[in-house]
Amino acid sequence: MAEKEALEYLERELAEQITGFDSSRIFYRNQLFRFTMATAFLSAATTVLIAVEKIIGFKELSIITLICSASIAVIAAWDQFLRSRELWIQKTDTWMQLQNLEANVKYEKAKSGQLAQAQIDTFYDRFDKILMGEHEAWKKVRIEQPPRSQTPESGNQLG
């Protein structure tokens, strides 16, 4: 009976983790999309506002242009802080590993009908390694400083 309970526990935990990582990867993908689109929109708006100001000579537009330009820097800094691209990729990798493990468990269960405790333990060890590996990768992303962009004037990295 312990084998059945252990397998049910593993299957339940796998399903919960797969759902959680799927939610996380979608969140980070959406964040990356929002930051990318906001930066592109504000860059385009800044360019258009500069042109409109030059054409119609309405000096007050320069305030809006400066706000758009400053907003780009804030969004870029926020994106660098969150590291959405790296976390999206990391969460997707973990999600795929968990799905692969779940498929392997289901296959072995379908193939033999009943899993031995040793097989369940092997699958659980793999599950644990996936989660701990993800945690280590997350710490690495949070600890490492993101690469700084180069300034167009100097061509040197900020540091």
Buried (B, 14 or more C-beta within 10 A) or exposed (E): EEBEEBBEEBBEBBEEBBEBBBEBBBBBBEBBEEBBEBBEBBBEBBEEBBEBBEEEEEEEBEEBBEEBBEBBEEBBEEBBEBBBBBBBBBBBBBBBBBBEBBEEBEEBBEEEEEBEEEBBBBBBEBBEEBBEBBEEBBEEBEEEEBEEEEEEEEEEEEE
